[in-house]
Amino acid sequence: MEWISVDERWPEPGEWVLLACPADGVEQGYQLAGKQFYLSRTDSYDDAIRVWPTHWMPLPEPPK
């Protein structure tokens, strides 16, 4: 799997992905409509942390 630039394309809204964020490192997060990403550090949507990634990639398949 390779990193995809946000300048190239965005994941589908609601898709969970890995995010490469200059300020936060690599995080797991989800994408909302309007090119907004949120980290999964919280269980509450209202407390989600917004980030601005430069790259993303789909989550890998879990081990079998």
Secondary structure, 3 states (H helix, E strand, C coil): CCCEECCCCCCCCCCEEEEEECCCEEEEEEEECCCEEEECCCCCHHHCCEECCCEEEECCCCCC
